[in-house]
């Protein structure tokens, strides 16, 4: 699911246009880390029900799914944090949250199908490979630098999602598969038998998802562009799309101002707000 939603992003610049470029999109510091932590906690809590509720009953599969979800997310969080400390000299709250998300995404395909040790391995991989693609490859690959991926969702969802799908083809445990899947003798490549072919099917499915999303997303965007513009002007991008409505999401540019709220300022509703106020 994460791969389906995020692997379409490289196709968007064709109908929409490129982002603002490397210098404008190299760093996006968060404006409220406390809200980030609150949202991350709610996300982790909800993911417990997301994976644990998948069997629609309280059984072994749902129990394994909940346990593996927490194991993989915790391991991935620690792995991402360790890499931050090793290469940057200090841990990062945002990095920890990103590691948590990659762990949750990675374990989802096989949450109820793998054993605990496999969840740890998947957590190590999901905390390191997306970290490398985000921190190293993204900054070296000029194609990705032109895409406005403010939250790094390509790495935390697409890369981690593909990683989870392929590693499930490696570590899916036969007994757990028989409890949950309708296809008999399903197993990952690590357990021999028909596992190698299952791993191949996982790879083929990932390649199909990539091709399908790039093609279909491009077609959808081109059709929409015939009716509505897909991109606002560069001036609006520079000022901020929230200012188009005469308001700002975060008014932190000044200590305060005196404003006559009884006076209707037409300039704030004619196209783009320019920050004009009526002082008294």
Order of alpha helices (4+ residues) and beta strands (2+ residues): alpha-alpha-alpha-alpha-alpha-alpha-alpha-alpha-alpha-alpha-alpha
